[in-house]
Amino acid sequence: MKSRTFLLFFILSFLSLSTISASWIEYIEYDYLQVAGGADFVQDKIKSHVDIDYDVGYAIRGSIGMKWCWGIRTELEIGYRSSPIKDVSIEGVSAHLTGHLSHITGFLNIFYDFPSCWDITPFLGAGVGYQYETAELKGHNLKHIENNDHAVTGQFIAGISYPISPCWLLSLDYRYLPFDEDARSQVLGLGISYLY
């Protein structure tokens, strides 16, 4: 009797979970995978008479996400950014140092796709995540110096997307990462998404 009761409870629980899962799936328009790349513009840092001048770098990222019925998208993003350090000046005098600044990042993003009468869809988004930062410096009379740091971070996103086929989507976006006091970044990127 107990085994039959347990079996009945198990079957009813499984059917309930299946019903809940199916009800959630009804609200999902599609899933997608995206890869993107672009230019990373790091704001020059001036602190305590030290001026760090950055050159334009690059950024790459990959993400997996879901588009919901209400114009909302949620995604998980993994990315990498690297920017050359062009020069370091101390009180206006060049220290003849070069190097690069790189970030490995992970974000949980949320977007809103605005309704549009055209094929182009504008969107806004924001993300919260974590980053691992590496700064490397070298010079004529200086051995290789490397400094690592990690912290919680965030980003704000604006862009447009355009469908090139029923399963493929192009996107152009701008991302602002203001929470790193040492290296605030602006990223202009081009991405392609596969919808499934």
C-alpha positions as CSV (number, residue, x, y, z in Angstrom):
1,M,0.0,0.0,0.0
2,K,2.8,2.4,0.9
3,S,4.7,1.6,-2.3
4,R,1.6,2.4,-4.4
5,T,1.0,5.6,-2.5
6,F,4.6,6.7,-3.1
7,L,4.4,5.7,-6.8
8,L,1.2,7.8,-7.2
9,F,2.8,10.7,-5.4
10,F,5.9,10.5,-7.7
11,I,3.7,10.4,-10.9
12,L,1.6,13.3,-9.8
13,S,4.7,15.3,-8.9
14,F,6.3,14.6,-12.3
15,L,3.1,15.6,-14.1
16,S,2.9,18.9,-12.1
17,L,6.5,19.8,-12.9
18,S,6.0,18.9,-16.5
19,T,2.9,21.2,-16.6
20,I,4.8,24.1,-14.9
21,S,7.8,23.7,-17.4
22,A,5.4,23.6,-20.3
23,S,3.7,26.7,-19.1
24,W,7.0,28.6,-18.9
25,I,8.0,27.4,-22.4
26,E,4.9,29.0,-23.8
27,Y,6.3,32.4,-22.9
28,I,9.7,31.8,-24.7
29,E,9.9,33.0,-28.3
30,Y,13.3,31.5,-29.0
31,D,16.7,30.7,-27.6
32,Y,19.9,32.0,-29.1
33,L,23.7,31.8,-29.3
34,Q,25.7,34.9,-30.1
35,V,29.4,35.7,-30.8
36,A,30.6,39.3,-31.1
37,G,33.7,41.4,-31.4
38,G,34.6,45.0,-31.5
39,A,36.8,47.9,-30.4
40,D,37.5,48.6,-26.7
41,F,38.1,52.3,-25.8
42,V,39.6,52.6,-22.3
43,Q,39.5,56.0,-20.7
44,D,42.9,57.4,-19.9
45,K,43.7,57.3,-16.2
46,I,45.1,60.3,-14.3
47,K,45.7,59.7,-10.6
48,S,48.3,61.1,-8.2
49,H,50.3,62.8,-11.0
50,V,50.4,59.6,-13.0
51,D,48.9,59.6,-16.4
52,I,48.2,56.2,-18.2
53,D,47.5,56.6,-21.9
54,Y,45.6,53.7,-23.5
55,D,45.4,52.9,-27.2
56,V,42.3,51.3,-28.9
57,G,42.0,47.7,-28.0
58,Y,39.7,44.8,-28.9
59,A,36.8,42.9,-27.3
60,I,35.3,39.5,-28.0
61,R,32.4,37.8,-26.3
62,G,30.1,34.8,-26.5
63,S,26.6,34.5,-25.0
64,I,23.6,32.2,-24.7
65,G,20.2,33.7,-24.1
66,M,16.4,33.5,-24.3
67,K,13.9,35.9,-25.8
68,W,10.6,36.2,-23.9
69,C,7.2,37.2,-25.2
70,W,7.1,40.6,-23.5
71,G,10.2,42.0,-25.4
72,I,12.5,40.9,-22.6
73,R,15.7,39.0,-23.3
74,T,18.0,37.4,-20.7
75,E,21.5,36.1,-21.4
76,L,24.7,34.8,-19.9
77,E,27.8,36.4,-21.4
78,I,31.5,35.5,-21.2
79,G,34.0,38.0,-22.7
80,Y,37.6,39.1,-23.0
81,R,38.9,42.7,-23.6
82,S,42.5,43.8,-24.1
83,S,43.9,47.3,-24.6
84,P,47.5,48.4,-25.2
85,I,49.1,50.8,-22.7
86,K,50.7,53.4,-25.0
87,D,52.6,55.3,-22.4
88,V,52.9,56.2,-18.7
89,S,53.7,59.7,-17.7
90,I,54.7,60.9,-14.2
91,E,54.1,64.6,-13.6
92,G,54.0,65.1,-17.4
93,V,57.3,63.3,-18.0
94,S,57.2,60.0,-20.0
95,A,58.4,57.0,-18.1
96,H,58.9,55.1,-21.4
97,L,56.7,52.3,-20.2
98,T,54.3,50.2,-22.3
99,G,52.2,47.2,-21.7
100,H,48.5,46.1,-21.9
101,L,45.4,45.9,-19.8
102,S,43.1,42.9,-20.1
103,H,39.8,41.7,-18.6
104,I,38.1,38.4,-18.4
105,T,34.4,39.0,-17.7
106,G,31.2,37.2,-17.0
107,F,27.8,38.9,-17.1
108,L,24.2,38.2,-16.5
109,N,22.4,40.6,-18.8
110,I,18.8,41.7,-19.3
111,F,17.5,43.5,-22.4
112,Y,14.3,45.1,-23.6
113,D,13.6,45.0,-27.4
114,F,11.5,48.0,-28.4
115,P,8.5,47.3,-30.7
116,S,9.3,48.5,-34.3
117,C,7.4,48.7,-37.6
118,W,10.7,48.0,-39.5
119,D,13.1,45.1,-39.5
120,I,15.5,47.0,-37.4
121,T,14.9,46.6,-33.6
122,P,16.4,49.0,-31.1
123,F,17.2,47.6,-27.6
124,L,18.5,48.7,-24.2
125,G,20.1,46.5,-21.6
126,A,22.1,46.3,-18.4
127,G,24.2,43.6,-16.9
128,V,25.9,42.7,-13.6
129,G,28.8,40.3,-13.3
130,Y,32.4,39.7,-12.3
131,Q,35.7,40.6,-13.9
132,Y,39.4,39.5,-13.6
133,E,41.8,42.2,-14.5
134,T,45.5,41.9,-15.5
135,A,47.8,44.9,-16.0
136,E,51.3,44.4,-17.4
137,L,54.0,47.0,-17.7
138,K,57.5,46.8,-19.2
139,G,60.3,49.3,-20.1
140,H,63.9,49.7,-21.0
141,N,65.1,49.8,-17.4
142,L,62.2,48.0,-15.9
143,K,61.6,44.3,-15.5
144,H,58.2,42.9,-16.4
145,I,55.6,43.9,-13.9
146,E,52.2,42.2,-13.6
147,N,49.3,43.2,-11.4
148,N,46.0,41.2,-11.0
149,D,42.7,42.2,-9.5
150,H,39.1,41.0,-9.5
151,A,35.8,42.7,-8.6
152,V,32.1,42.8,-9.1
153,T,31.2,45.0,-12.1
154,G,28.4,46.1,-14.4
155,Q,27.6,47.4,-17.8
156,F,24.9,49.4,-19.7
157,I,24.0,48.5,-23.3
158,A,22.3,50.1,-26.2
159,G,22.0,48.8,-29.8
160,I,20.0,47.7,-32.8
161,S,19.5,44.3,-34.4
162,Y,18.5,43.2,-37.9
163,P,17.4,39.7,-39.1
164,I,19.3,38.5,-42.1
165,S,17.4,35.2,-42.2
166,P,14.7,33.4,-40.1
167,C,17.6,31.9,-38.0
168,W,20.3,34.6,-38.1
169,L,20.4,38.0,-36.5
170,L,23.0,40.8,-36.8
171,S,23.4,43.3,-34.0
172,L,25.4,46.5,-33.5
173,D,25.8,47.7,-29.9
174,Y,27.5,50.1,-27.6
175,R,28.5,49.0,-24.0
176,Y,29.6,51.3,-21.2
177,L,31.5,49.8,-18.2
178,P,31.8,52.6,-15.7
179,F,32.4,50.8,-12.4
180,D,36.2,50.2,-12.8
181,E,37.8,53.4,-11.5
182,D,41.1,52.5,-13.0
183,A,39.8,51.6,-16.5
184,R,36.4,52.7,-17.5
185,S,35.6,51.2,-20.9
186,Q,33.4,51.8,-23.9
187,V,33.0,49.0,-26.3
188,L,31.5,49.2,-29.8
189,G,30.7,45.8,-31.1
190,L,29.2,43.8,-34.0
191,G,27.6,40.5,-33.3
192,I,25.8,37.6,-35.0
193,S,23.2,35.4,-33.3
194,Y,21.8,32.0,-34.2
195,L,18.2,31.6,-33.2
196,Y,16.8,28.1,-32.3
